[in-house]
Amino acid sequence: MSSIITLTCLVFLLAFPTLMLCIVYPFSKKAALFWSNFITTYCARVFFGVLRTYKKFNLKEYPDSVDKLPEQFLVVSNHQSLLDICVHLHFFGGLKTRFVAKDALAKVPMVGKMLRSQGHCLIPRKGIMSIKALDFFADRVKNNGWNPVIFPEGTRSRDGALGKFYSAGFRKLEEQLQLPVVVCALDGGWRISQIDTIFRRLYKGEYRIKILKIYDAPKTKEEEMSILEEAHDLIDSELKQWRAE
């Protein structure tokens, strides 16, 4: 019964703003941005409230370092599920947070419209177009004061194991933006990433997100690579510690 209630609440929560976004998207960028912002702020908060109430699902945030965040920063995080986006929006706030994501997400009906209307970075897997997409995104970040989030693994971890970090996207953004780097670990998404098991695993499930370290903006390629390597080790260590509890 709780699964039915949860599904009904989530559908109702997203139905109206999603419908409005789809209606206004072809005609007004300003209106599309309004409804996209509504979805990523209000709906993100209510989404986890519904899960907590009906499925006893716990979003465990560690706010210790939030008050130490600089005015603008770039987030480096591991990646386990599409819900990682909701978790980051809830933790860092939806109005200034923007993601580097695969262009394949643009084909997902609501998600694609939301990502495009908000100016997120949608990049192809390879080629010169990915470099141009990052260049255009960096300009938008500068002009709007956004906080970009990048997943250096490049794809979701299906089993929660931390994958290899790729440096190209991170280095390209840092060279242009020169922002402080916030290393963030999250865990729990891989357990609820499959449609056939999501409702069973949501019950008394848990998602965690934590800031591990804040770096000053790197000044050289060597500093960029050092930060990325250390970020991988920090996240890997945190995941092992969480799972040992």
Secondary structure, DSSP 8 states (H G I E B T S, - for coil): -HHHHHHHHHHHHHHHHHHHHHHHTTT-HHHHHHHHHHIIIIIHHHHHHHHHHHH--EEEEE-TTGGG--SS-EEEE----THHHHHHHHHH-TTTEEEEEEGGGGGSHHHHHHHHHHT-EEE-SSSHHHHHHHHHHHHHHHHHT-EEEE-TT-S--SSS-------HHHHHHHHHH---EEEEEEESGGGG-STTTHHHHHTT-EEEEEEEEEE----SHHHHHHHHHHHHHHHHHHHHHHHH-
